[in-house]
Amino acid sequence: MKPEVKTKQAVILYAQLYMKSNVNFLEPVDLLIREQASSFSKSQLHKLCVVVPFRDRFYELQKFVPHIHQFLHMQRIFDFSIIVINQQDSYRFNRAALINVGYFESVNESCDYFAMHDVDLLPLNKHLNYGYPVDGVYHVASPEYHPLYHYEKYIGGILILKLDDFKHLNGMSNKYWGWGLEDDEFYLRVVKNGLKIHRPKNLLTDSNTTFHHLHDEHVRQRDFRKKHRRIKELYKRDQMSGLSNVNYSVLHRTEMAIEGKNFFVVNVALRCNEEKTPCSMLKGICARQILYLSFEIVRKMNGMKRYYQDESLHYSRKRRRSGHEGPELRLLIASKSAGAVIGKGGENIKRLRSQYCASVNIPDSNTPERVLNISCANVATLTDCLSDLIPRLDDGKSGPQEAEVRMLVHQSQAGAIIGRAGFKIKELRDITGAGIRVYSECAPMSTERVIQFSGDKEKIVNAIRHVKEICEETPIKGVERLYDANNYDVSYALDYGGYTTDRNWRSNSTMRRSSGIHSSPPAPSTPHFTGVNEISPMQALGYSPMSLYAENLIATVQVTIPKELGGTIIGKGGERINRIREESGAQIVVDPPTPDSDERIITISGTTSQIKLGQYLLQQCVRTSSAGRKIIQQQSRYGGF
């Protein structure tokens, strides 16, 4: 139903309301919406998913969520979900690939149509229909009314279509990294497949009052690199990439609220062939800053309530166990041991599944390690299966009568295994006779820590049985992100208990704990700093979960470096150290050298995130310098510190 033209006074009132500089975007204008409400009633039979591709737009998101909730309610659309697909990787922003991910999330939410929605574009006119598109696609952000883009083939901003139609088009092209053009390519897909493009008409507002565009070019500068080259490539139709081959991993899902309005955040890491698509890469400080800001999404959104946080790659523990309700065991194994576990033609893994009625799987990985998942009906059967497997896990490090097993547990359970002042882990060692070590760092991009068991097979099985009992009695607290071996970080492997490509490999750390002790104390509930090990980029940029209130606490960390690297870190006239201070926001003091020491102490003060970023930037400074590389090579050759 087309809106009936109102009186001149009503039109003036409408324009005045939305041209205010401090407008409350949804001030009611009942004269203009009464008749239109009935035309949206059919949408009550369908469910809408608003998919928002996102990175580092916290201010816009705080405006967006409450606005869209109220806007859809005024259109009598009540059955909908808002899903923010947050890109957390070191690549350039890929809006199209994130929308492809959003399609799969929409399917999981049982939606049948979705809106591809930019976070910085807020609809103001109540006649912008978000209802179910019966025929073709509905381009809400029409070039006739969009604040910036007015060319006919523009199809971005806000586009609504059925999930079935999007699937038929194979989604959007995944090849556009950085600035724009993905919408232009999608326009060609839509036209080629004969879908009609519908747009709003006869609105009583213009391009300045139909939408509110939150984008500020002085603050949010677009990535214009590779723009001209990709404009030429646009006419080389990309008919291959899309839904069928979007490559990503889900890091974490969270339901949140702004001003009481719910939405979902899905943190994802995109993947690509860097050799074939070099334009996807972000380099230097730009990449570090985007990663840092991206990882702060939960902590930066003031006033947002976190309702629940589900698992890293799965919706429920039941689904992860493939139907098994019994105990589960996650082992970190060397990739070269995976073949022995699987057996020729999968013979051994099939036998294990059949003999123990177990779920046994080893997700593929191109890294030196994999995660072996085992679940059985009860602990006794689980340990029997483990006893069967242990001889196949030995990678030749230990003697003929000894073995080594590495188990993954949630970080909140590690403290219970260690016990106060380490009493529990000492007791376990005495009871079982096994060597037990709990690594203090979580595996990359996860909340899981490695427990290493060594000894003969019977001792290891007995020790793991006791640890499983402790875990069953200790419910997981906080976020749970399962470790994915594809996130392996070689520079960090020895700190979290990972495998390396060469068993004689040594850490190339040039910064170490000032105490020199590598013990595994219980994980504290708030950040506790006694020094710093070599850290990975993911760890340094604030990815490890911690208490929300601890983010604003001021703490101090001291690290030591070889004396000869002092000049490398300080730079000519203090240039490098000043740059690191500015980029991290931390206070960093390099103590002067002393005659009786071969090391210099660096003191870092600031909030948790400032300290971690400062640590990372200092290490990058060392790694990229000739003096630092020379010392790293020497440490690697002679076994390090």
C-alpha positions as CSV (number, residue, x, y, z in Angstrom):
1,M,0.0,0.0,0.0
2,K,1.5,3.4,-1.0
3,P,1.5,6.0,1.7
4,E,-1.2,8.6,1.3
5,V,0.1,12.1,0.7
6,K,-0.4,14.2,3.8
7,T,-1.0,17.9,4.3
8,K,1.8,20.4,3.8
9,Q,1.9,21.0,7.5
10,A,2.5,17.3,8.2
11,V,5.4,17.2,5.6
12,I,7.0,20.2,7.2
13,L,6.7,18.6,10.7
14,Y,8.3,15.5,9.4
15,A,11.2,17.3,7.8
16,Q,11.8,19.5,10.9
17,L,11.9,16.4,13.2
18,Y,14.6,14.7,11.2
19,M,16.7,17.7,10.3
20,K,17.6,18.4,14.0
21,S,21.3,18.1,14.7
22,N,20.6,16.2,17.9
23,V,17.6,14.3,16.7
24,N,16.2,11.3,18.6
25,F,15.9,9.2,15.5
26,L,12.6,7.6,16.3
27,E,10.4,10.5,17.5
28,P,6.8,9.3,16.8
29,V,5.1,10.9,13.8
30,D,1.8,9.0,14.0
31,L,0.3,10.9,11.1
32,L,2.8,9.3,8.7
33,I,2.7,5.6,9.9
34,R,-0.9,4.6,10.7
35,E,-1.9,3.4,7.3
36,Q,1.5,1.8,6.5
37,A,1.5,-0.5,9.5
38,S,-1.0,-2.9,8.0
39,S,1.1,-3.5,5.0
40,F,3.8,-5.1,7.1
41,S,1.5,-7.6,8.8
42,K,2.6,-10.4,6.5
43,S,6.1,-10.2,7.9
44,Q,4.7,-11.7,11.1
45,L,4.7,-15.1,9.3
46,H,8.4,-14.8,8.7
47,K,11.6,-14.3,10.8
48,L,14.1,-11.6,9.9
49,C,17.8,-11.7,10.6
50,V,19.7,-8.4,10.5
51,V,23.3,-9.2,9.6
52,V,25.8,-6.5,10.5
53,P,29.4,-7.0,9.1
54,F,31.6,-5.3,11.7
55,R,35.0,-4.2,12.9
56,D,35.9,-1.5,15.3
57,R,32.6,0.5,15.1
58,F,31.7,0.6,18.8
59,Y,30.2,4.0,18.8
60,E,28.0,3.3,15.7
61,L,26.9,-0.1,17.2
62,Q,25.7,1.6,20.4
63,K,23.5,3.8,18.3
64,F,22.5,1.1,15.8
65,V,21.0,-1.7,18.1
66,P,18.4,0.3,20.0
67,H,17.5,2.2,16.9
68,I,16.8,-0.9,14.8
69,H,14.9,-2.6,17.6
70,Q,12.5,0.4,17.9
71,F,12.3,0.9,14.1
72,L,11.3,-2.7,13.5
73,H,8.8,-2.7,16.3
74,M,7.1,0.4,14.8
75,Q,6.8,-1.6,11.6
76,R,5.2,-4.5,13.7
77,I,8.1,-6.8,13.0
78,F,8.7,-8.5,16.2
79,D,10.3,-11.9,15.2
80,F,13.8,-10.9,14.3
81,S,17.5,-11.3,15.4
82,I,20.4,-8.9,15.1
83,I,23.7,-10.7,14.5
84,V,26.9,-8.7,14.5
85,I,29.7,-10.6,12.5
86,N,32.9,-9.2,14.1
87,Q,36.1,-9.8,12.0
88,Q,39.0,-10.7,14.4
89,D,42.0,-11.4,12.3
90,S,45.0,-9.6,10.7
91,Y,43.4,-9.2,7.2
92,R,41.8,-6.3,5.6
93,F,38.1,-5.9,6.3
94,N,36.0,-8.2,4.0
95,R,32.4,-7.1,4.2
96,A,31.1,-9.7,1.7
97,A,32.8,-12.7,3.4
98,L,31.3,-11.6,6.7
99,I,27.9,-11.4,5.2
100,N,28.4,-14.9,3.9
101,V,29.1,-16.0,7.4
102,G,26.0,-14.1,8.5
103,Y,23.9,-16.2,6.1
104,F,24.9,-19.4,8.0
105,E,24.2,-17.7,11.3
106,S,20.8,-16.7,10.0
107,V,20.0,-20.3,9.1
108,N,21.0,-21.4,12.6
109,E,18.6,-18.8,14.0
110,S,15.8,-20.4,11.9
111,C,15.3,-17.1,9.9
112,D,13.9,-17.2,6.3
113,Y,15.0,-13.8,5.1
114,F,17.7,-11.4,6.1
115,A,18.9,-7.8,5.9
116,M,22.5,-7.1,4.9
117,H,22.9,-4.0,7.0
118,D,25.7,-1.5,7.4
119,V,26.2,-0.4,11.0
120,D,26.6,3.2,10.2
121,L,23.3,3.7,8.2
122,L,20.2,4.3,10.3
123,P,16.7,4.3,8.6
124,L,14.6,7.4,9.6
125,N,11.6,7.2,7.3
126,K,9.0,4.8,8.6
127,H,8.0,3.8,5.1
128,L,11.3,2.0,4.5
129,N,9.9,-1.5,4.4
130,Y,11.8,-4.2,6.2
131,G,9.1,-6.8,5.5
132,Y,9.5,-10.2,3.7
133,P,10.5,-9.7,0.1
134,V,8.0,-11.8,-1.9
135,D,9.5,-11.1,-5.3
136,G,13.2,-10.4,-5.8
137,V,15.3,-8.3,-3.5
138,Y,14.4,-5.0,-1.7
139,H,17.1,-2.4,-1.7
140,V,16.2,-0.2,1.3
141,A,19.2,2.1,0.8
142,S,18.1,3.3,-2.6
143,P,20.5,5.5,-4.5
144,E,17.7,8.0,-4.8
145,Y,17.7,8.5,-1.0
146,H,21.1,7.4,0.2
147,P,23.2,10.2,1.7
148,L,26.3,9.4,-0.4
149,Y,25.8,6.9,-3.2
150,H,23.5,7.8,-6.1
151,Y,24.5,5.6,-9.0
152,E,21.9,3.3,-10.4
153,K,23.9,0.0,-9.9
154,Y,24.5,0.7,-6.2
155,I,23.0,-2.1,-4.2
156,G,24.7,-1.7,-0.8
157,G,24.0,-0.2,2.6
158,I,20.8,-2.1,3.4
159,L,19.6,-4.9,1.2
160,I,16.8,-7.4,2.1
161,L,16.4,-10.8,0.4
162,K,15.3,-14.3,1.1
163,L,17.8,-16.8,2.4
164,D,16.9,-19.1,-0.4
165,D,17.6,-16.5,-3.0
166,F,21.0,-15.7,-1.4
167,K,21.9,-19.4,-1.4
168,H,20.9,-19.6,-5.1
169,L,23.3,-16.7,-5.9
170,N,26.1,-18.5,-3.9
171,G,26.2,-15.5,-1.7
172,M,28.7,-12.7,-2.3
173,S,32.2,-12.8,-3.7
174,N,34.9,-13.4,-1.1
175,K,37.7,-11.7,-3.1
176,Y,37.1,-8.1,-2.0
177,W,39.5,-7.2,0.8
178,G,39.5,-3.7,2.0
179,W,37.6,-0.8,0.3
180,G,34.3,-1.5,-1.4
181,L,33.2,-2.9,-4.8
182,E,31.7,-6.1,-3.3
183,D,28.2,-4.7,-3.8
184,D,28.8,-3.8,-7.4
185,E,29.8,-7.4,-8.1
186,F,26.8,-8.7,-6.2
187,Y,24.6,-6.4,-8.3
188,L,25.9,-8.4,-11.4
189,R,25.0,-11.7,-9.7
190,V,21.5,-10.5,-8.9
191,V,20.8,-9.2,-12.4
192,K,22.3,-12.3,-14.1
193,N,20.1,-14.6,-12.2
194,G,17.0,-12.6,-13.1
195,L,16.0,-11.3,-9.6
196,K,14.1,-8.1,-9.6
197,I,15.5,-5.2,-7.6
198,H,12.8,-3.2,-5.8
199,R,13.4,0.1,-4.1
200,P,11.3,2.6,-2.0
201,K,9.4,5.2,-4.0
202,N,7.4,8.3,-3.4
203,L,8.9,9.0,0.0
204,L,8.3,12.4,1.6
205,T,11.9,12.8,2.6
206,D,15.1,13.3,0.7
207,S,18.7,12.0,0.8
208,N,19.4,14.1,3.9
209,T,16.4,13.0,6.0
210,T,15.6,9.5,4.9
211,F,18.7,8.0,6.6
212,H,21.2,9.1,9.2
213,H,24.8,8.2,8.1
214,L,27.1,7.9,11.1
215,H,30.3,7.6,9.0
216,D,32.8,10.3,9.6
217,E,35.6,10.3,7.0
218,H,37.9,12.2,9.3
219,V,37.6,9.5,12.0
220,R,36.8,6.4,9.9
221,Q,39.1,6.5,6.9
222,R,38.5,3.8,4.3
223,D,41.2,1.5,3.1
224,F,41.7,2.8,-0.5
225,R,44.7,0.6,-1.2
226,K,44.3,-1.6,-4.3
227,K,41.1,0.3,-5.2
228,H,42.0,1.2,-8.8
229,R,43.4,-2.3,-9.6
230,R,40.3,-4.0,-8.3
231,I,38.0,-1.6,-10.2
232,K,39.6,-3.0,-13.3
233,E,39.2,-6.6,-12.0
234,L,35.5,-6.0,-11.3
235,Y,34.6,-6.8,-14.9
236,K,36.4,-10.1,-14.6
237,R,33.3,-11.8,-13.2
238,D,33.9,-13.8,-10.0
239,Q,31.5,-16.7,-10.4
240,M,33.4,-19.1,-8.1
241,S,33.8,-17.7,-4.7
242,G,30.9,-17.3,-2.3
243,L,28.9,-19.3,0.2
244,S,30.4,-22.6,-1.2
245,N,34.0,-21.7,-0.2
246,V,34.0,-19.0,2.4
247,N,36.8,-19.9,4.7
248,Y,36.5,-18.9,8.3
249,S,36.4,-20.1,11.9
250,V,34.0,-19.0,14.6
251,L,36.0,-17.9,17.7
252,H,33.2,-17.0,20.0
253,R,29.5,-16.3,20.2
254,T,27.9,-13.9,22.8
255,E,24.4,-12.6,23.4
256,M,24.5,-9.0,24.6
257,A,22.3,-6.0,25.1
258,I,22.4,-2.3,24.6
259,E,19.9,-0.3,26.6
260,G,18.0,-3.6,27.1
261,K,17.9,-4.4,23.4
262,N,19.4,-7.9,22.6
263,F,21.7,-8.8,19.8
264,F,24.3,-11.4,19.1
265,V,28.1,-11.0,18.5
266,V,29.8,-13.7,16.5
267,N,33.6,-13.2,16.5
268,V,35.1,-14.8,13.4
269,A,38.6,-15.2,11.8
270,L,38.6,-15.2,8.1
271,R,41.2,-17.3,6.2
272,C,42.6,-16.9,2.7
273,N,45.5,-17.9,0.5
274,E,47.9,-15.0,1.2
275,E,50.0,-15.8,-1.9
276,K,47.1,-15.5,-4.3
277,T,45.5,-12.5,-2.5
278,P,48.4,-10.4,-1.1
279,C,46.0,-7.4,-1.1
280,S,44.2,-9.1,1.8
281,M,47.1,-8.5,4.2
282,L,47.3,-5.7,6.7
283,K,50.9,-4.8,7.7
284,G,52.7,-3.3,10.6
285,I,51.0,-1.1,13.1
286,C,47.8,-0.9,11.1
287,A,47.2,-4.7,11.6
288,R,48.1,-4.6,15.3
289,Q,45.8,-1.7,16.0
290,I,42.9,-3.3,14.3
291,L,43.4,-6.6,16.0
292,Y,43.8,-4.8,19.3
293,L,40.6,-2.8,18.9
294,S,38.7,-5.8,17.5
295,F,39.6,-8.0,20.6
296,E,38.2,-5.3,22.9
297,I,34.6,-5.6,21.7
298,V,33.2,-7.1,24.9
299,R,35.1,-4.7,27.2
300,K,34.6,-1.5,25.2
301,M,30.8,-1.5,25.0
302,N,29.8,0.4,28.1
303,G,26.3,-0.3,29.3
304,M,26.0,-3.7,27.6
305,K,24.8,-6.6,29.6
306,R,26.3,-10.0,28.7
307,Y,23.6,-12.6,29.0
308,Y,25.5,-15.8,28.2
309,Q,28.5,-16.9,26.3
310,D,28.3,-20.2,24.5
311,E,31.1,-22.3,23.1
312,S,33.8,-21.5,20.6
313,L,32.8,-23.6,17.7
314,H,29.6,-25.4,18.9
315,Y,26.2,-24.5,20.2
316,S,26.3,-27.1,23.0
317,R,28.4,-29.7,24.7
318,K,26.0,-32.3,23.6
319,R,26.5,-31.5,19.9
320,R,30.3,-31.5,20.4
321,R,30.1,-35.0,21.9
322,S,28.3,-36.3,18.9
323,G,25.5,-37.7,20.9
324,H,27.6,-39.1,23.8
325,E,26.4,-37.8,27.2
326,G,29.4,-39.3,29.0
327,P,32.8,-37.7,29.9
328,E,35.0,-36.2,27.2
329,L,38.7,-36.0,26.8
330,R,40.6,-33.5,24.7
331,L,44.2,-34.4,24.0
332,L,46.9,-32.3,22.2
333,I,48.9,-34.6,20.0
334,A,51.7,-34.2,17.5
335,S,50.5,-34.2,13.9
336,K,52.9,-36.9,13.0
337,S,51.1,-39.2,15.6
338,A,47.7,-38.6,14.0
339,G,48.4,-41.2,11.3
340,A,49.1,-43.9,13.9
341,V,45.9,-43.1,15.7
342,I,43.8,-43.1,12.6
343,G,45.5,-46.2,11.1
344,K,45.7,-47.4,7.5
345,G,42.5,-46.5,5.8
346,G,41.0,-45.4,9.1
347,E,41.2,-49.0,10.4
348,N,42.3,-48.1,13.9
349,I,40.0,-45.2,14.6
350,K,37.1,-47.3,13.4
351,R,38.1,-50.1,15.8
352,L,38.3,-47.7,18.7
353,R,34.8,-46.4,18.0
354,S,33.4,-49.8,17.7
355,Q,35.3,-51.5,20.6
356,Y,34.6,-48.7,23.2
357,C,31.4,-47.3,21.8
358,A,33.3,-44.1,21.7
359,S,33.3,-40.9,19.6
360,V,36.8,-40.4,18.4
361,N,37.8,-37.7,16.0
362,I,40.9,-35.7,15.0
363,P,40.1,-32.5,13.0
364,D,42.6,-31.9,10.2
365,S,45.3,-29.3,10.7
366,N,48.4,-28.1,8.7
367,T,50.3,-27.3,11.9
368,P,52.6,-29.5,14.0
369,E,49.8,-30.4,16.3
370,R,46.2,-31.6,16.4
371,V,43.4,-32.0,18.9
372,L,42.2,-35.5,19.6
373,N,38.6,-35.7,20.9
374,I,37.4,-38.8,22.7
375,S,34.1,-39.2,24.5
376,C,32.7,-42.5,26.0
377,A,29.8,-43.6,28.2
378,N,31.7,-43.4,31.4
379,V,35.2,-42.6,32.9
380,A,36.2,-46.3,33.1
381,T,35.6,-46.9,29.3
382,L,37.3,-43.5,28.5
383,T,40.5,-44.5,30.4
384,D,40.5,-48.0,28.7
385,C,40.3,-46.3,25.3
386,L,43.1,-43.9,26.4
387,S,45.2,-46.8,27.5
388,D,44.8,-48.4,24.1
389,L,45.8,-45.1,22.4
390,I,48.9,-44.1,24.4
391,P,51.4,-46.3,22.7
392,R,50.4,-44.7,19.4
393,L,50.8,-41.2,20.8
394,D,54.5,-41.5,21.7
395,D,56.5,-39.4,19.2
396,G,59.9,-40.8,20.3
397,K,60.7,-38.2,22.9
398,S,60.6,-40.6,25.9
399,G,62.3,-43.9,26.6
400,P,60.8,-47.3,25.8
401,Q,59.0,-47.6,29.2
402,E,57.8,-44.0,29.3
403,A,55.2,-42.0,27.5
404,E,53.9,-38.4,27.4
405,V,50.3,-37.2,27.1
406,R,49.1,-33.6,26.9
407,M,45.5,-33.0,28.0
408,L,43.4,-29.8,27.4
409,V,41.3,-28.4,30.2
410,H,39.4,-25.2,30.7
411,Q,41.5,-22.5,32.5
412,S,39.0,-22.2,35.3
413,Q,39.6,-25.9,36.2
414,A,43.4,-25.6,36.2
415,G,43.4,-23.9,39.5
416,A,41.5,-26.8,41.1
417,I,44.0,-29.2,39.7
418,I,47.0,-27.3,41.1
419,G,45.4,-26.5,44.4
420,R,46.3,-23.8,46.9
421,A,50.0,-23.3,46.9
422,G,50.4,-26.3,44.6
423,F,49.3,-28.8,47.3
424,K,46.8,-30.7,45.1
425,I,49.1,-31.2,42.2
426,K,51.8,-32.5,44.6
427,E,49.3,-34.9,46.0
428,L,48.4,-36.2,42.5
429,R,52.1,-36.7,41.7
430,D,52.5,-38.7,45.0
431,I,49.4,-40.8,44.5
432,T,49.9,-41.7,40.8
433,G,53.7,-41.6,40.5
434,A,53.3,-39.7,37.2
435,G,55.0,-36.5,36.3
436,I,52.3,-33.7,36.0
437,R,52.9,-30.2,34.7
438,V,50.2,-27.5,34.2
439,Y,51.2,-24.8,31.7
440,S,50.4,-21.3,32.9
441,E,49.3,-19.9,29.4
442,C,46.2,-20.7,27.4
443,A,46.6,-22.2,24.0
444,P,46.3,-19.5,21.2
445,M,42.9,-17.9,20.8
446,S,41.3,-20.3,23.4
447,T,40.6,-20.6,27.1
448,E,42.2,-24.0,27.4
449,R,45.4,-24.9,29.2
450,V,47.7,-27.9,28.6
451,I,48.4,-30.5,31.4
452,Q,51.4,-32.6,30.5
453,F,51.6,-36.2,32.0
454,S,54.7,-38.3,31.8
455,G,55.6,-41.7,33.0
456,D,54.6,-45.3,32.1
457,K,51.2,-45.9,30.6
458,E,49.5,-47.1,33.9
459,K,50.7,-44.0,35.8
460,I,49.5,-41.6,33.1
461,V,46.1,-43.3,32.8
462,N,45.7,-43.2,36.6
463,A,46.7,-39.5,36.8
464,I,44.3,-38.6,34.0
465,R,41.5,-40.5,35.8
466,H,42.1,-38.4,38.9
467,V,42.2,-35.1,36.9
468,K,39.0,-36.0,35.1
469,E,37.3,-36.5,38.5
470,I,38.5,-33.1,39.6
471,C,37.2,-31.5,36.4
472,E,33.8,-33.2,36.7
473,E,33.5,-31.7,40.2
474,T,34.6,-28.2,39.1
475,P,32.1,-26.5,36.8
476,I,33.5,-24.3,34.0
477,K,33.4,-20.6,34.9
478,G,33.4,-17.8,32.3
479,V,33.9,-18.0,28.6
480,E,34.7,-21.3,26.9
481,R,36.8,-21.1,23.7
482,L,38.0,-24.5,22.5
483,Y,41.5,-24.6,21.1
484,D,41.6,-25.0,17.3
485,A,45.0,-26.3,16.1
486,N,44.8,-24.1,13.0
487,N,45.5,-21.1,15.4
488,Y,48.9,-22.6,16.3
489,D,51.6,-20.1,17.0
490,V,55.2,-21.4,16.9
491,S,56.6,-18.4,18.8
492,Y,54.3,-19.2,21.7
493,A,54.3,-23.1,21.6
494,L,56.7,-23.7,24.5
495,D,54.8,-21.3,26.7
496,Y,51.4,-23.1,26.4
497,G,52.7,-26.6,26.0
498,G,52.4,-26.9,22.2
499,Y,54.4,-29.0,19.8
500,T,57.2,-27.7,17.5
501,T,58.3,-28.7,14.1
502,D,61.7,-29.9,15.5
503,R,61.9,-31.6,18.8
504,N,65.3,-29.9,19.4
505,W,63.7,-26.5,18.7
506,R,64.2,-23.9,21.5
507,S,62.3,-20.8,22.3
508,N,63.7,-17.7,20.7
509,S,62.6,-15.5,23.5
510,T,64.7,-12.4,24.3
511,M,62.4,-11.3,27.1
512,R,61.9,-13.6,30.0
513,R,60.6,-13.7,33.5
514,S,62.7,-11.5,35.8
515,S,62.5,-14.3,38.4
516,G,63.6,-16.9,35.9
517,I,61.0,-19.4,37.3
518,H,58.6,-21.2,34.9
519,S,56.2,-22.6,37.4
520,S,52.5,-23.1,37.0
521,P,50.6,-21.3,39.7
522,P,46.8,-21.2,39.9
523,A,45.2,-18.8,37.5
524,P,44.1,-15.8,39.5
525,S,40.7,-14.2,39.0
526,T,42.3,-10.8,38.4
527,P,45.5,-10.1,36.4
528,H,48.6,-10.8,38.4
529,F,52.0,-9.8,37.0
530,T,55.3,-11.2,38.1
531,G,57.1,-10.9,34.8
532,V,56.4,-11.9,31.2
533,N,57.2,-14.8,29.0
534,E,57.5,-14.6,25.2
535,I,53.9,-13.8,24.1
536,S,52.1,-14.3,20.9
537,P,50.3,-11.5,19.0
538,M,46.9,-13.0,20.0
539,Q,47.8,-13.1,23.7
540,A,49.4,-9.6,23.6
541,L,46.4,-7.9,22.1
542,G,44.1,-8.7,24.9
543,Y,42.4,-11.9,23.7
544,S,42.9,-13.9,26.9
545,P,39.7,-13.6,28.9
546,M,39.8,-11.7,32.2
547,S,37.5,-9.9,34.6
548,L,35.8,-7.0,33.1
549,Y,36.5,-4.7,36.0
550,A,40.2,-5.5,35.9
551,E,40.6,-3.7,32.6
552,N,40.8,-0.3,34.2
553,L,43.2,-1.3,37.0
554,I,46.7,0.1,36.8
555,A,49.4,-2.6,37.1
556,T,53.1,-2.8,36.7
557,V,55.2,-5.5,34.9
558,Q,59.0,-5.8,34.8
559,V,60.8,-7.6,32.0
560,T,64.5,-8.1,31.4
561,I,66.4,-7.9,28.1
562,P,70.1,-8.5,27.2
563,K,72.1,-5.4,27.9
564,E,73.1,-5.0,24.2
565,L,69.5,-4.7,23.1
566,G,68.9,-1.5,25.2
567,G,69.9,0.8,22.3
568,T,67.8,-1.2,19.9
569,I,64.6,-0.7,21.9
570,I,65.3,3.0,22.8
571,G,66.3,4.0,19.3
572,K,68.1,7.2,18.2
573,G,67.1,10.0,20.5
574,G,64.5,7.8,22.2
575,E,62.5,7.6,18.9
576,R,61.5,3.9,19.1
577,I,60.6,3.7,22.8
578,N,58.6,6.9,22.5
579,R,56.7,5.5,19.6
580,I,55.9,2.3,21.6
581,R,54.7,4.4,24.5
582,E,52.4,6.4,22.2
583,E,51.0,3.4,20.4
584,S,50.4,1.3,23.6
585,G,49.4,4.1,26.0
586,A,51.6,2.5,28.6
587,Q,54.3,4.1,30.7
588,I,57.6,2.4,29.8
589,V,60.9,3.0,31.6
590,V,64.2,1.4,30.6
591,D,66.6,1.2,33.5
592,P,70.2,2.3,32.8
593,P,72.7,-0.5,32.4
594,T,74.7,-1.6,35.5
595,P,78.3,-2.9,35.4
596,D,77.5,-6.0,37.4
597,S,74.7,-7.2,35.2
598,D,74.3,-8.4,31.6
599,E,70.6,-7.4,31.5
600,R,68.5,-4.3,31.7
601,I,65.1,-4.0,33.3
602,I,62.1,-2.5,31.5
603,T,59.2,-1.4,33.7
604,I,55.8,-1.2,32.0
605,S,52.8,0.4,33.8
606,G,49.2,0.8,32.7
607,T,46.0,-1.0,32.2
608,T,45.9,-4.7,31.3
609,S,45.5,-4.0,27.6
610,Q,48.1,-1.3,27.5
611,I,50.7,-3.5,29.2
612,K,50.0,-6.4,26.9
613,L,50.2,-4.3,23.8
614,G,53.4,-2.7,25.1
615,Q,54.9,-6.1,25.7
616,Y,54.1,-7.2,22.2
617,L,55.4,-4.0,20.5
618,L,58.7,-4.3,22.5
619,Q,59.1,-7.9,21.3
620,Q,58.4,-6.9,17.7
621,C,61.0,-4.2,18.0
622,V,63.6,-6.8,19.0
623,R,62.5,-9.3,16.3
624,T,62.8,-6.8,13.5
625,S,66.2,-5.5,14.4
626,S,69.5,-7.0,13.2
627,A,70.8,-7.1,16.8
628,G,67.7,-8.8,18.0
629,R,67.8,-11.4,15.3
630,K,71.4,-12.2,16.0
631,I,70.7,-12.8,19.7
632,I,67.6,-14.9,18.8
633,Q,69.8,-17.1,16.6
634,Q,72.3,-17.5,19.3
635,Q,69.7,-18.5,21.8
636,S,68.2,-21.0,19.4
637,R,71.6,-22.5,18.7
638,Y,72.8,-22.8,22.3
639,G,69.5,-23.6,24.0
640,G,68.4,-20.1,25.0
641,F,68.4,-18.7,28.6
